[in-house]
Amino acid sequence: MTVSPFDHPFLSGLLGDEETARHFSAEAEIAAMLDFERALAEAEAGEGIIGAEAAAAIVAALGAFKPDMAALKAGAARDGVVVPELVRQLREAVGKPHDKAVHFGATSQDVIDTGLILRLKPVIEHFDRQLAGLVDAFAALEDRFGVRSLMGKTRMQAAIEISVADRVRSWREPLVRHRERLAQQKQDLLVVQFGGAAGTLEKFGDKALSLRKALAAKLGLTDAPQWHSQRDRLADFAGWLSLVSGSLGKFGQDVALMAQAGGEIALKGGGGSSAMPHKLNPVAAEVLVSLARFNATQLSGMHQALVHEQERSGSAWTLEWLILPQMVAATAASLRLGGELVGQIESLGT
């Protein structure tokens, strides 16, 4: 068994999402860090901070660079972060006399944080497409069955008769709001991280701000002041992840309860039982509840990671590495399973 069920050899069939997982592979992380180093060299050359020949040598070396993964693993164990060993290898690949121009004026956190944002960018686009698809799927469900009746339940007791449309709207409308939240949040989240050793960009003098702006533009990100110890952007994003999985958990819980009661919903497919061949378990609905509770639990850890001491923290930063990828993976699974579950509904209401 692997440490994480999200990339487990068989549990990932239930909890994984290949499109999202590939952006959290070691290969994707290294590629994003190399994109940072390439853009940094080009931006510094454009500002006259390093020579054009040095930038060309760096770009050429990056094009053919193959990292020594064993050395990166040893370096991370030694230094607590992978970038010092990665930069050492890059400088060796570039060679003299331009090796010292590699990573000039940057720090490890600039590389890793910006690399994370570069990888989150396509993940966010993927999530937005999935949400849009779910909103449409719920609208189609409402068109098919909306005029039918359901027994409304309050505090899990029969209350008054409602329409299917009433319940479907409680599933769909939060997802509409989550798309709106994501559109707003992208503006704050998809920003460059570039502060140098202690966030002051002291090596660049009066060129610091123009260099940071040029770096952001080359990476397709928004320019912003450094945020080494200001982690509210990532905590906000984690909150959004928990909201999405929580809303889909409510959908899953409702479907599981309707399936238990019988008569209100008909599902095609479902999970088999090793002991009771006649059963078709509402697996997708159940797992949506589990994922909602998982993300809600993890969110407190991301709020703990807001506590960065002084200008930069090692412990709080490492805590983010443990939590945020898992929350992204859980949300990806929720969106995938939510779409599958809507597709399994053959009849709703009476």
Backbone torsions as a table, in degrees:
resi	resn	phi	psi	omega
1	MET	NA	133.2	175.8
2	THR	-78.1	166.9	-179.5
3	VAL	-64.3	-40.4	-178.4
4	SER	-106.5	131.3	175.8
5	PRO	-70.4	-14.9	-176.9
6	PHE	-72.0	-23.3	175.7
7	ASP	-123.1	22.8	178.5
8	HIS	-66.7	147.3	-178.0
9	PRO	-55.0	-34.8	176.8
10	PHE	-122.1	-29.3	177.0
11	LEU	-65.4	-24.1	177.7
12	SER	-65.7	-19.9	173.5
13	GLY	-63.1	-29.2	177.1
14	LEU	-92.4	-42.0	-169.1
15	LEU	-110.5	-3.7	-175.0
16	GLY	-92.6	168.7	173.0
17	ASP	-149.6	108.3	-170.6
18	GLU	-63.0	-39.0	-178.1
19	GLU	-61.5	-40.9	179.4
20	THR	-76.5	-41.7	-175.0
21	ALA	-59.9	-34.9	-175.9
22	ARG	-66.2	-22.8	177.9
23	HIS	-81.4	-6.5	177.6
24	PHE	-115.9	17.8	173.5
25	SER	-79.1	161.0	176.0
26	ALA	-60.8	-36.9	-179.7
27	GLU	-63.9	-42.3	179.5
28	ALA	-67.0	-38.0	-179.9
29	GLU	-66.9	-43.0	178.4
30	ILE	-64.6	-42.7	179.5
31	ALA	-59.8	-40.2	179.7
32	ALA	-68.1	-38.7	177.8
33	MET	-66.6	-37.1	177.1
34	LEU	-68.4	-34.9	174.7
35	ASP	-60.3	-39.8	177.1
36	PHE	-61.5	-49.2	-176.7
37	GLU	-63.9	-37.0	177.9
38	ARG	-65.0	-48.9	-178.9
39	ALA	-64.2	-37.3	178.7
40	LEU	-62.6	-46.0	179.8
41	ALA	-61.7	-43.6	-179.1
42	GLU	-66.4	-41.9	179.8
43	ALA	-66.7	-41.0	178.9
44	GLU	-66.0	-36.6	175.7
45	ALA	-65.6	-40.0	178.8
46	GLY	-62.8	-29.2	178.8
47	GLU	-92.7	1.1	-179.6
48	GLY	74.9	20.2	-178.4
49	ILE	-84.2	-39.6	169.6
50	ILE	-122.5	162.9	-177.2
51	GLY	-75.1	157.0	178.3
52	ALA	-62.7	-36.4	178.9
53	GLU	-65.4	-38.8	178.0
54	ALA	-63.8	-44.9	179.4
55	ALA	-62.3	-41.7	179.1
56	ALA	-63.5	-38.7	179.0
57	ALA	-66.1	-39.8	179.5
58	ILE	-65.7	-46.7	-179.4
59	VAL	-61.9	-41.9	179.3
60	ALA	-64.0	-43.3	179.9
61	ALA	-65.2	-39.5	179.5
62	LEU	-63.6	-33.8	-179.6
63	GLY	-62.8	-28.5	-178.1
64	ALA	-110.4	5.2	-170.7
65	PHE	-72.4	132.2	173.6
66	LYS	-126.1	110.5	-175.2
67	PRO	-69.7	151.0	171.3
68	ASP	-85.3	99.7	-172.4
69	MET	-66.6	-35.2	178.0
70	ALA	-63.3	-40.3	178.7
71	ALA	-68.7	-35.4	177.0
72	LEU	-64.4	-40.0	178.5
73	LYS	-63.0	-45.0	178.9
74	ALA	-65.0	-38.9	179.6
75	GLY	-65.4	-40.6	178.0
76	ALA	-64.1	-39.1	177.7
77	ALA	-64.3	-36.9	-177.7
78	ARG	-77.0	-46.8	-170.4
79	ASP	-98.2	-11.3	-177.7
80	GLY	81.6	-0.7	-178.7
81	VAL	-158.4	151.3	-172.1
82	VAL	-84.1	-19.1	-168.0
83	VAL	-65.1	-41.2	179.4
84	PRO	-55.3	-43.7	178.0
85	GLU	-69.9	-37.7	177.6
86	LEU	-62.4	-43.8	179.0
87	VAL	-65.7	-38.2	176.8
88	ARG	-59.1	-44.7	179.2
89	GLN	-66.3	-38.9	178.9
90	LEU	-64.3	-43.4	179.6
91	ARG	-63.7	-36.7	177.3
92	GLU	-65.9	-38.2	179.1
93	ALA	-68.9	-36.4	179.0
94	VAL	-72.2	-42.8	178.5
95	GLY	76.7	170.3	179.8
96	LYS	-75.3	149.6	7.0
97	PRO	-94.9	10.2	-171.2
98	HIS	-103.0	4.8	-174.4
99	ASP	-62.8	-34.2	-177.2
100	LYS	-72.0	-14.2	178.4
101	ALA	-77.9	-16.7	178.6
102	VAL	-65.7	129.9	172.8
103	HIS	67.1	19.1	-173.2
104	PHE	-61.8	124.1	175.2
105	GLY	79.9	-2.6	-179.6
106	ALA	-98.4	170.0	175.8
107	THR	-129.4	168.2	-176.2
108	SER	-56.2	-40.3	-176.2
109	GLN	-67.0	-32.5	175.5
110	ASP	-59.0	-45.1	-176.7
111	VAL	-67.6	-47.9	-174.3
112	ILE	-72.6	-44.9	-179.5
113	ASP	-65.5	-44.7	178.5
114	THR	-65.1	-38.3	175.9
115	GLY	-59.9	-39.4	177.2
116	LEU	-62.4	-46.6	-179.0
117	ILE	-62.4	-39.9	177.4
118	LEU	-60.8	-35.8	-179.6
119	ARG	-79.7	-29.8	177.5
120	LEU	-71.3	-25.3	-177.0
121	LYS	-57.2	-53.4	177.4
122	PRO	-69.1	-28.2	176.9
123	VAL	-63.8	-43.1	179.3
124	ILE	-63.0	-41.2	177.5
125	GLU	-62.5	-40.6	177.3
126	HIS	-62.3	-45.0	179.6
127	PHE	-62.6	-41.5	-179.1
128	ASP	-63.1	-41.5	177.5
129	ARG	-63.0	-41.8	179.5
130	GLN	-64.7	-41.8	177.7
131	LEU	-62.1	-42.8	178.9
132	ALA	-60.5	-42.1	178.5
133	GLY	-63.7	-39.7	178.8
134	LEU	-67.5	-41.2	177.5
135	VAL	-58.8	-44.7	178.4
136	ASP	-64.8	-39.3	-179.3
137	ALA	-65.4	-39.4	177.3
138	PHE	-68.2	-36.9	177.2
139	ALA	-63.2	-40.2	177.8
140	ALA	-65.3	-37.9	177.5
141	LEU	-62.6	-41.5	178.4
142	GLU	-64.9	-39.7	178.1
143	ASP	-62.7	-37.5	-177.3
144	ARG	-74.6	-43.7	-168.4
145	PHE	-123.9	3.0	-168.8
146	GLY	-58.8	-30.3	-177.1
147	VAL	-83.2	-9.2	178.1
148	ARG	-70.2	167.9	-176.1
149	SER	-103.0	151.0	169.8
150	LEU	-136.3	154.2	170.0
151	MET	-83.1	116.3	176.0
152	GLY	-68.2	141.6	-178.6
153	LYS	-122.2	131.3	171.1
154	THR	-123.1	131.5	-175.7
155	ARG	54.2	35.2	176.7
156	MET	64.5	21.5	175.3
157	GLN	-120.5	148.8	177.9
158	ALA	-56.6	134.2	-178.3
159	ALA	-119.5	-91.1	177.8
160	ILE	-135.6	164.5	178.9
161	GLU	-71.0	137.5	175.3
162	ILE	-129.2	172.9	175.0
163	SER	-94.5	158.4	173.1
164	VAL	-56.8	-38.2	-179.8
165	ALA	-58.0	-36.9	179.5
166	ASP	-60.2	-44.4	-177.6
167	ARG	-74.4	-39.7	-179.4
168	VAL	-63.1	-36.4	177.9
169	ARG	-62.5	-32.4	178.6
170	SER	-69.7	-19.0	174.7
171	TRP	-88.0	-38.5	-171.8
172	ARG	-82.5	-44.0	-169.6
173	GLU	-64.0	-36.6	174.5
174	PRO	-60.4	-34.2	180.0
175	LEU	-68.0	-34.1	174.3
176	VAL	-61.1	-44.7	179.5
177	ARG	-66.6	-36.1	178.8
178	HIS	-64.4	-36.0	175.2
179	ARG	-64.0	-40.9	178.0
180	GLU	-64.6	-42.3	177.4
181	ARG	-61.6	-42.0	-178.4
182	LEU	-64.3	-40.6	178.5
183	ALA	-60.3	-39.2	177.7
184	GLN	-71.4	-41.3	-174.8
185	GLN	-69.1	-32.8	179.9
186	LYS	-55.6	-35.7	-177.6
187	GLN	-62.9	-34.5	-179.9
188	ASP	-89.0	-30.1	-173.0
189	LEU	-83.3	-40.3	-172.0
190	LEU	-85.8	68.2	-177.0
191	VAL	-125.6	155.5	178.6
192	VAL	-72.5	151.8	169.0
193	GLN	-114.7	117.0	-179.6
194	PHE	-156.4	103.8	-178.6
195	GLY	-135.3	-11.3	-176.4
196	GLY	72.4	-164.1	-168.0
197	ALA	-51.8	-47.9	-178.1
198	ALA	-130.5	23.3	175.1
199	GLY	89.2	3.8	-173.2
200	THR	-102.7	-8.0	-176.9
201	LEU	49.3	42.3	-171.1
202	GLU	-64.6	-21.2	-176.9
203	LYS	-77.8	-8.2	-171.8
204	PHE	-110.1	-4.9	175.9
205	GLY	55.8	-133.0	-176.4
206	ASP	-77.4	-0.9	176.8
207	LYS	-94.5	-0.5	-172.9
208	ALA	-58.7	-49.0	-174.8
209	LEU	-70.2	-40.3	178.6
210	SER	-67.4	-34.0	177.4
211	LEU	-66.1	-45.6	-180.0
212	ARG	-61.6	-40.4	178.3
213	LYS	-63.4	-43.0	179.5
214	ALA	-65.6	-39.3	178.4
215	LEU	-62.3	-46.5	179.4
216	ALA	-59.7	-43.6	-178.2
217	ALA	-62.8	-42.1	-179.4
218	LYS	-65.3	-28.6	-179.6
219	LEU	-91.4	-4.1	-178.2
220	GLY	72.7	26.8	179.3
221	LEU	-115.0	168.6	176.6
222	THR	-86.0	142.9	175.3
223	ASP	-72.5	143.0	178.2
224	ALA	-160.9	151.8	173.0
225	PRO	-60.1	155.2	-178.6
226	GLN	-57.9	150.1	-178.2
227	TRP	-134.3	35.5	-178.3
228	HIS	-47.5	-47.6	-175.9
229	SER	-110.1	11.7	-178.1
230	GLN	-114.4	91.9	-168.4
231	ARG	-101.7	18.4	-177.3
232	ASP	-63.9	-31.3	178.3
233	ARG	-59.6	-47.4	-178.4
234	LEU	-70.8	-35.0	176.5
235	ALA	-65.9	-38.9	175.7
236	ASP	-61.2	-43.8	179.6
237	PHE	-63.7	-41.8	177.1
238	ALA	-60.7	-39.2	176.5
239	GLY	-61.4	-40.0	177.6
240	TRP	-64.2	-42.4	177.9
241	LEU	-57.8	-43.3	-179.5
242	SER	-68.4	-35.2	176.6
243	LEU	-63.4	-43.4	-178.9
244	VAL	-64.3	-51.3	-179.2
245	SER	-65.7	-32.2	177.4
246	GLY	-65.8	-42.6	178.4
247	SER	-64.9	-40.0	177.7
248	LEU	-71.7	-27.7	173.2
249	GLY	-64.6	-37.7	176.2
250	LYS	-62.9	-42.5	176.2
251	PHE	-59.3	-48.1	-179.9
252	GLY	-62.0	-41.2	180.0
253	GLN	-64.2	-42.1	178.9
254	ASP	-61.9	-44.7	-179.2
255	VAL	-64.0	-43.1	179.5
256	ALA	-61.0	-40.8	-179.9
257	LEU	-69.3	-39.2	177.5
258	MET	-66.2	-38.7	177.9
259	ALA	-65.6	-36.2	178.8
260	GLN	-65.8	-42.5	-177.6
261	ALA	-70.0	-34.4	-179.2
262	GLY	78.7	147.6	175.1
263	GLY	92.1	-25.3	-176.6
264	GLU	-95.7	-21.1	-176.1
265	ILE	-146.7	143.5	174.1
266	ALA	-123.6	125.3	-178.9
267	LEU	-114.2	139.0	171.3
268	LYS	-93.8	150.5	-177.9
269	GLY	73.9	-159.0	-177.3
270	GLY	123.6	173.9	-176.3
271	GLY	-93.9	140.0	179.1
272	GLY	-84.4	164.7	178.7
273	SER	-115.1	138.8	177.5
274	SER	-72.3	-23.2	-176.7
275	ALA	-102.8	-25.6	-174.1
276	MET	-130.1	88.2	-174.8
277	PRO	-59.0	-21.7	-177.5
278	HIS	-76.1	-13.2	-172.7
279	LYS	-84.3	144.8	168.3
280	LEU	-126.3	100.0	-174.7
281	ASN	-79.6	141.7	179.1
282	PRO	-78.4	69.7	-171.1
283	VAL	-60.3	-48.6	-177.4
284	ALA	-58.8	-41.4	179.6
285	ALA	-63.0	-43.4	-179.5
286	GLU	-63.4	-44.0	-176.3
287	VAL	-69.7	-31.5	174.9
288	LEU	-58.9	-38.0	177.1
289	VAL	-66.3	-44.0	179.5
290	SER	-60.5	-44.1	-177.9
291	LEU	-67.6	-36.0	176.6
292	ALA	-62.0	-43.4	-179.2
293	ARG	-70.8	-34.8	177.0
294	PHE	-60.7	-50.8	-177.5
295	ASN	-66.3	-37.2	178.0
296	ALA	-61.4	-36.9	178.2
297	THR	-69.6	-43.2	-177.8
298	GLN	-67.8	-27.2	-176.5
299	LEU	-58.4	-35.9	179.6
300	SER	-62.5	-34.0	177.4
301	GLY	-66.2	-38.0	176.8
302	MET	-66.7	-31.1	175.7
303	HIS	-73.4	-32.4	172.3
304	GLN	-62.7	-34.6	-178.1
305	ALA	-73.8	-3.1	171.4
306	LEU	-68.5	-20.9	-173.2
307	VAL	-86.9	85.2	175.4
308	HIS	-98.8	125.1	-179.4
309	GLU	-78.8	135.3	179.5
310	GLN	50.2	-133.9	-172.6
311	GLU	-82.0	-28.1	179.3
312	ARG	-155.3	147.4	-178.6
313	SER	-126.3	140.9	171.6
314	GLY	-87.9	-43.0	-174.2
315	SER	-70.2	-45.6	-179.5
316	ALA	-66.1	-37.1	179.3
317	TRP	-64.3	-44.6	178.7
318	THR	-62.5	-35.7	178.0
319	LEU	-60.4	-40.1	175.6
320	GLU	-58.7	-42.1	-179.8
321	TRP	-60.2	-34.6	-179.0
322	LEU	-72.5	-31.3	-167.7
323	ILE	-104.4	-50.9	-169.1
324	LEU	-59.8	-45.6	178.7
325	PRO	-58.4	-36.7	179.8
326	GLN	-67.7	-36.9	177.7
327	MET	-67.3	-39.9	177.0
328	VAL	-62.2	-44.5	180.0
329	ALA	-63.1	-40.7	179.8
330	ALA	-64.9	-40.0	178.8
331	THR	-67.1	-39.9	177.1
332	ALA	-60.5	-43.2	178.0
333	ALA	-64.3	-39.4	179.1
334	SER	-61.3	-45.3	-178.9
335	LEU	-65.2	-41.7	178.6
336	ARG	-64.4	-48.6	-178.6
337	LEU	-67.5	-34.2	176.2
338	GLY	-60.4	-43.1	177.3
339	GLY	-64.4	-39.8	178.8
340	GLU	-65.0	-40.5	-177.1
341	LEU	-67.2	-41.2	176.5
342	VAL	-57.8	-42.3	-179.8
343	GLY	-66.6	-18.6	-179.9
344	GLN	-85.1	-11.5	-177.2
345	ILE	-78.6	112.5	179.4
346	GLU	-94.3	-28.2	179.5
347	SER	-153.4	146.8	-177.9
348	LEU	-146.5	126.8	178.8
349	GLY	85.9	-178.8	-177.9
350	THR	-130.2	NA	NA
